[in-house]
Amino acid sequence: MATGSNAVRHARARYGRTAARLRHPLRSIESEAEHLHEVEREGESAETPLVVLLGLILFLIPIFLFLLVLAFAVYYLAR
């Protein structure tokens, strides 16, 4: 029985380390996004206009691409 419990303990430790490694990049992205929101809210930094424009562009690009794909699909189907 000791071999089985050792295997379970070993697997649990491996899973925990792997899960922690996978969560690390997501946490760094989230912390950077929070930092940019703080800079934008304060409005005192020189980067504030850049942050606002970048956020606006990143918001509008997917909408533009969706409309472009939709227009090409309609054109293709209308031929």
C-alpha positions, 0 to 999 in steps of 0.5 A, spaced: 500 500 500 505 504 501 507 504 493 500 506 491 500 512 496 507 514 494 505 514 487 499 518 488 503 523 492 508 524 487 503 525 482 499 530 486 506 534 487 507 533 479 500 536 477 501 542 482 508 544 479 505 543 472 499 547 474 503 553 477 507 553 471 501 554 467 498 559 471 504 564 472 504 567 465 496 568 466 497 572 472 503 576 469 498 578 463 493 580 468 497 584 473 500 588 467 493 589 465 491 592 472 497 596 472 495 599 465 488 600 468 491 604 474 495 608 469 489 610 465 485 612 471 490 616 474 491 620 468 497 623 470 502 619 466 505 621 459 503 614 457 495 615 458 493 617 451 497 611 448 494 606 453 487 609 451 489 609 444 492 602 444 485 599 448 481 603 443 485 600 437 485 593 440 477 593 441 476 595 434 480 591 430 476 584 431 470 588 430 473 591 423 476 584 421 469 580 423 466 586 418 471 584 413 470 577 413 462 578 413 463 583 407 468 578 403 463 572 404 457 576 402 461 578 395 463 570 394 456 568 395 453 573 391 457 571 385 
